């Protein structure tokens, strides 16, 4: 059994009900899951219950897990869901109060002190990363894989894996900095590598194997309740993701009023099949045919659920500060084309511009065309921005004038949407209305 990798063991269990294979898998991964649970709930008993629930879910889903699954990522997400199901109402508020108190205390001066500061926040910080960035961090620092191995698992070159890990660490650094924890990306990497996976209690692997291999038949009532809660969150998350792949409706319905919660948090009562697909800081509201957006730090994209190839996409837009964009042929929040507009004065110490960029893995430095001229709008004043994509040709119009043109074939179809970007002391507030696309 030791010759099989994690998915091989899972397949052996699913096909032949091999408790020996499942026991080997649990033995390998129980420390990973228990450590993640303990970081989040800060209670050894609850952490053991979460660990048991995660492996029961793994056993129940064993036959349906894809061969392309990275086990560390699956276990991280499921542990996260189970922990969220465990922490509700007063318990969660109490934990946040403890974190706030902790953040107000002295800054870290030693590795152990630093780990004590970031440990309660680490899983929440990881959850804010994009899926591939999070996979890269888990493989690199939780499993101590080389960059070449990280790249192999993610299907990229070693150099690409190195850049992805560095970018993910920078995002974690910003997350902790916003919460008053000073550090560097090197300190964060070292702390995670040294402390993230610790030895689980000696008897836990055996007890988990017995209960989980039977798919929870002998689990206690509280564990079964926990499993139901975790599965509910998993199902909701899957349904939310599916929205971005289903048919698009109601964008042009001028009388529709829709409340959209912060990106990255549960969005209820949404009557449209558009949704935020990038960033955790964006706030979007849609009422009376007008879409208003706000972000403080980072970017947020509000996208259609339908993919378009050739498309004409336009809106009356205004931004009083920061950058706003029309997005097209987006594969996800990090890949696609953006028509970025920034009137003079909205970005400190920079002239205004309209720019057509290609975004690849979150990098916007691939500038296909840039316009700086007399037609640029003034801050806060509405103007018409239109993007037309036909085959390889992409054109941008400002108040009816063709100002940008470029050819590119990297992305041939994808989602359309709106994007706002702000940072630090310079948030972004933008409005979009009279939206049309065909």
C-alpha positions in Angstrom: 0.0 0.0 0.0 2.9 2.4 0.7 3.8 2.3 -3.0 0.4 3.9 -4.0 -0.1 7.6 -4.0 -3.0 9.3 -2.2 -5.4 8.9 -5.1 -4.3 5.4 -5.7 -5.2 4.5 -2.1 -8.5 6.3 -2.5 -9.3 4.3 -5.7 -8.3 1.1 -3.9 -10.7 1.9 -1.1 -13.5 2.9 -3.5 -13.2 -0.1 -5.7 -12.4 -2.9 -3.2 -13.6 -1.4 0.2 -10.0 -1.8 1.4 -9.8 -0.5 5.0 -6.0 -1.1 4.8 -5.8 1.4 1.9 -8.0 3.9 3.7 -6.0 3.5 6.9 -2.8 4.3 5.0 -4.4 7.4 3.5 -5.6 8.6 6.9 -2.2 7.9 8.4 -0.6 10.1 5.8 -3.0 13.0 6.0 -4.5 13.1 9.5 -1.8 15.5 10.7 -2.5 17.9 7.8 -6.3 17.9 8.5 -6.1 18.0 12.3 -3.6 20.9 12.2 -5.8 22.9 9.9 -8.9 22.2 12.1 -7.0 23.1 15.3 -5.8 26.4 13.8 -9.4 27.3 13.0 -11.4 26.2 16.0 -8.6 26.4 18.7 -10.1 23.6 20.6 -8.5 20.1 20.5 -11.8 18.2 21.0 -13.6 20.1 18.2 -10.5 19.7 15.9 -10.7 15.9 16.4 -14.4 16.0 15.5 -13.7 18.0 12.4 -11.0 15.7 11.4 -13.3 12.7 11.7 -16.0 14.5 9.7 -13.5 15.3 6.9 -12.4 11.7 6.5 -16.0 10.5 6.6 -16.9 12.9 3.8 -13.8 11.6 1.9 -15.0 8.0 2.3 -18.5 8.9 1.2 -17.2 10.7 -1.9 -14.3 8.3 -2.7 -15.7 7.0 -5.9 -16.6 10.5 -7.3 -13.3 12.3 -6.7 -11.5 13.2 -10.0 -8.2 11.7 -10.9 -6.9 15.3 -11.4 -7.7 16.2 -7.8 -4.8 17.4 -5.6 -5.5 15.8 -2.3 -4.0 18.6 -0.2 -6.3 21.1 -1.9 -9.4 18.9 -1.5 -8.6 18.2 2.2 -8.0 21.9 2.8 -11.3 23.0 1.3 -13.3 20.2 3.1 -11.6 21.0 6.4 -12.4 24.6 5.9 -16.1 23.8 5.2 -16.3 21.6 8.2 -14.7 24.2 10.4 -17.2 26.8 9.1 -20.0 24.5 9.9 -18.6 24.2 13.4 -18.1 27.8 14.1 -21.4 29.7 14.1 -23.0 32.8 15.7 -21.5 33.5 19.2 -18.5 31.2 18.7 -17.4 33.0 15.5 -17.9 36.4 17.1 -15.9 35.4 20.1 -13.1 34.2 17.9 -13.0 37.5 16.0 -12.9 39.4 19.3 -9.9 37.3 20.4 -8.2 38.0 17.1 -8.8 41.7 17.3 -7.4 41.7 20.8 -4.4 39.7 19.7 -3.7 42.1 16.8 -3.6 45.1 19.1 -0.8 43.6 21.1 2.9 43.8 20.5 4.4 43.1 17.0 6.1 39.7 16.5 9.8 39.6 17.2 10.5 35.9 17.1 9.3 33.0 15.0 7.1 31.4 17.7 5.5 34.7 18.5 4.8 35.4 14.8 3.2 32.0 14.3 1.0 32.6 17.3 -0.2 35.8 15.7 -0.9 34.4 12.2 -2.1 31.0 13.1 -5.7 31.9 13.9 -5.9 33.9 10.6 -4.0 31.6 8.3 -6.8 29.5 7.0 -9.0 32.6 6.4 -6.1 34.2 4.6 -5.6 31.1 2.4 -9.3 31.0 1.6 -9.0 34.5 0.1 -6.5 33.3 -2.5 -7.5 32.0 -5.9 -7.8 28.2 -6.2 -4.5 27.8 -8.1 -2.5 30.2 -5.9 -3.8 28.3 -2.8 -2.9 25.0 -4.3 0.6 26.3 -4.9 1.0 27.4 -1.3 -0.3 24.1 0.1 2.1 22.1 -2.1 5.1 24.3 -1.4 4.9 25.0 2.3 2.4 22.5 3.7 3.8 19.5 1.8 7.4 20.9 1.3 7.4 20.2 -2.4 10.1 21.7 -4.6 9.1 24.4 -7.1 9.6 21.8 -9.9 7.2 19.5 -8.1 4.7 22.3 -7.6 4.8 23.1 -11.3 4.4 19.4 -12.2 1.3 19.1 -10.0 -0.2 22.3 -11.4 0.8 21.6 -15.0 3.1 24.5 -15.3 6.8 25.2 -15.7 9.0 25.6 -12.6 9.5 29.3 -13.3 5.8 29.8 -13.5 5.3 28.0 -10.2 7.9 30.2 -8.6 6.1 33.3 -9.7 2.8 32.0 -8.6 4.1 31.1 -5.1 5.7 34.5 -4.8 2.5 36.3 -5.8 0.5 34.2 -3.4 2.9 35.0 -0.6 2.6 38.7 -1.4 -1.2 38.5 -1.1 -0.9 36.8 2.3 1.6 39.5 3.3 -1.0 42.2 2.4 -3.7 40.3 4.2 -1.7 40.1 7.5 -0.5 43.7 7.2 -4.1 45.0 7.0 -4.6 43.2 10.3 -1.7 44.9 12.0 0.8 42.1 11.7 4.2 43.2 10.3 6.3 40.7 8.5 8.0 39.8 5.2 7.0 37.2 2.6 10.1 35.2 3.7 9.0 35.2 7.3 5.5 34.1 6.4 6.9 31.3 4.2 9.2 30.1 7.0 6.5 30.2 9.6 4.1 28.2 7.5 6.7 25.6 6.6 7.8 25.1 10.1 4.4 25.0 11.9 1.5 24.4 9.6 1.4 20.6 9.8 2.0 19.1 13.3 1.7 15.6 14.7 -1.9 14.6 15.4 -2.8 12.9 18.7 -1.6 9.3 18.6 -5.0 7.5 18.7 -6.7 9.9 16.3 -5.8 8.1 13.1 -7.1 4.8 14.3 -10.4 6.1 15.6 -10.9 8.2 12.4 -10.2 5.2 10.2 -12.7 3.0 12.1 -15.5 5.5 11.9 -14.8 7.0 8.5 -14.2 3.7 6.6 -17.7 2.8 7.6 -18.8 6.1 6.1 -20.0 7.4 9.4 -22.3 4.6 10.4 -21.0 4.6 13.9 -20.5 8.4 14.2 -22.0 10.3 17.1 -24.9 12.7 16.7 -22.8 15.9 16.9 -20.4 14.5 14.2 -23.3 13.6 11.9 -24.7 17.2 12.4 -21.3 18.6 11.6 -21.1 16.4 8.4 -24.5 17.7 7.3 -23.4 21.3 7.9 -20.1 20.8 6.0 -21.9 19.1 3.1 -24.4 21.9 2.9 -21.6 24.5 2.6 -19.9 22.3 0.0 -23.1 22.1 -2.0 -23.7 25.8 -1.8 -20.2 26.6 -2.9 -20.6 24.2 -5.9 -23.9 25.8 -6.8 -22.4 29.3 -6.6 -19.5 28.3 -8.9 -22.0 26.7 -11.3 -23.7 30.1 -11.6 -20.7 31.4 -13.6 -21.2 28.5 -16.1 -24.9 28.8 -16.6 -27.2 30.9 -18.8 -27.1 34.7 -18.4 -30.4 36.6 -17.7 -31.9 39.8 -16.5 -28.9 42.2 -17.0 -31.0 44.7 -19.0 -34.1 44.5 -16.7 -34.3 48.1 -15.6 -36.8 47.5 -12.9 -34.9 44.7 -11.3 -33.5 45.4 -7.8 -30.7 43.1 -6.7 -28.7 43.1 -3.5 -25.2 41.8 -4.0 -23.1 41.0 -0.9 -19.4 41.5 -0.7 -17.5 39.3 -3.1 -16.2 36.1 -1.5 -19.1 36.0 1.0 -22.5 34.4 0.7 -24.7 36.3 -1.8 -28.3 35.6 -1.2 -31.5 36.8 -2.9 -29.7 37.3 -6.2 -32.2 37.3 -9.0 -29.5 37.6 -11.7 -27.1 35.1 -12.9 -24.2 37.5 -12.8 -21.8 37.3 -9.9 -18.5 38.5 -8.5 -15.8 36.1 -9.6 -12.6 37.8 -8.3 -11.5 39.6 -5.1 -13.0 39.6 -1.6 -13.1 43.3 -1.2 -15.6 44.4 -3.8 -19.1 45.7 -3.0 -21.7 45.7 -5.8 -25.3 46.9 -5.9 -27.6 46.8 -8.9 -30.9 48.8 -8.8 -33.0 50.5 -11.4 -30.7 49.5 -14.2 -27.7 51.0 -12.5 -24.7 49.1 -11.2 -22.6 50.7 -8.5 -19.3 49.3 -7.4 -16.8 50.0 -4.6 -13.5 48.4 -3.6 -10.9 49.5 -1.1 -8.0 47.2 -1.7 -7.5 45.0 -4.7 -9.8 44.4 -7.6 -13.3 42.8 -8.0 -15.0 41.6 -11.2 -18.7 41.3 -11.6 -19.2 38.9 -14.5 -21.8 37.3 -16.7 -22.5 33.6 -16.3 -22.5 33.1 -20.1 -19.4 32.9 -22.3 -19.2 35.1 -25.4 -16.8 35.0 -28.3 -17.6 37.8 -30.7 -19.4 40.5 -28.7 -20.2 44.2 -28.6 -20.3 45.3 -24.9 -21.0 48.9 -23.8 -22.1 51.0 -20.8 -22.4 54.5 -19.6 -19.7 54.7 -17.0 -18.1 57.0 -14.5 -15.4 56.7 -11.8 -14.6 59.4 -9.2 -11.4 57.7 -8.1 -9.3 54.6 -9.0 -9.6 52.5 -12.1 -12.7 50.9 -13.7 -12.9 48.5 -16.6 -15.0 46.5 -19.0 -13.9 42.9 -19.0 -14.4 40.5 -21.9 -13.4 36.9 -22.8 -12.6 36.3 -19.1 -11.7 32.7 -18.3 -11.8 33.5 -14.6 -10.9 36.5 -12.4 -7.2 36.3 -13.5 -7.3 35.7 -17.2 -8.9 37.7 -20.1 -9.0 41.2 -21.6 -9.7 44.5 -19.8 -10.6 47.9 -21.3 -9.3 50.0 -18.4 -10.3 53.6 -18.0 -8.9 56.1 -15.5 -9.8 59.8 -16.0 -7.1 62.3 -15.2 -6.9 63.0 -11.5 -8.5 59.7 -10.4 -5.1 57.9 -10.0 -2.6 60.0 -8.0 0.4 61.4 -9.9 -0.8 59.8 -13.2 -2.4 61.2 -16.3 -5.7 59.7 -17.4 -5.8 56.9 -19.9 -7.8 54.2 -21.6 -5.9 51.0 -21.9 -6.6 47.6 -23.5 -4.7 45.0 -21.6 -4.4 41.2 -21.6 -4.6 39.7 -18.1 -2.7 36.4 -17.7 -2.5 34.8 -14.2 -3.5 38.1 -12.6 -0.7 40.0 -14.4 -2.0 43.2 -16.2 1.4 44.3 -17.6 0.6 43.0 -21.1 -0.6 46.2 -22.7 -2.1 45.8 -26.1 -2.9 49.4 -26.7 -3.0 52.7 -24.8 -4.9 56.0 -25.4 -4.1 59.4 -23.8 -5.7 62.3 -25.5 -8.3 65.1 -25.5 -11.3 62.8 -25.4 -10.5 61.5 -21.9 -13.5 62.0 -19.5 -13.3 64.0 -16.3 -13.6 62.3 -12.9 -17.2 61.5 -11.9 -18.7 62.5 -15.3 -20.5 59.8 -17.2 -19.1 58.7 -20.6 -19.8 55.9 -23.0 -17.3 53.1 -23.2 -17.7 50.3 -25.7 -15.7 47.2 -26.6 -16.1 45.3 -29.8 -14.5 41.9 -30.2 -14.7 40.1 -33.6 -12.4 37.2 -34.1 -8.8 38.4 -33.3 -9.7 42.1 -33.5 -10.6 44.0 -30.4 -11.6 47.7 -30.6 -12.4 50.2 -27.9 -14.7 53.2 -28.4 -15.0 56.3 -26.1 -18.1 58.4 -26.6 -18.4 56.9 -30.1 -14.8 57.5 -31.2 -12.6 54.5 -32.0 -9.6 55.1 -29.8 -8.0 51.7 -29.5 -7.5 48.7 -31.8 -5.4 45.5 -31.3 -5.3 41.9 -32.4 -4.8 39.0 -30.1 -5.8 35.3 -30.1 -5.0 34.2 -26.6 -8.6 34.2 -25.5 -11.3 33.4 -28.1 -14.3 33.5 -25.7 -15.2 33.9 -22.1 -17.3 35.9 -19.6 -18.0 39.7 -19.9 -18.3 41.9 -17.0 -17.2 45.0 -15.0 -14.1 45.4 -12.9 -13.1 48.0 -10.3 -9.6 48.4 -8.7 -8.5 50.3 -5.7 -5.6 50.2 -3.3 -4.6 51.4 0.2 -5.8 55.0 0.6 -7.2 55.1 -2.9 -10.4 53.1 -3.1 -12.4 52.9 -6.3 -16.0 54.1 -6.7 -17.6 53.5 -10.1 -21.1 53.5 -11.7 -22.3 51.6 -14.8 -25.6 52.2 -16.5 -27.3 51.8 -19.9 -25.6 48.4 -20.2 -26.0 46.5 -23.5 -24.3 43.5 -25.1 -25.0 41.4 -28.2 
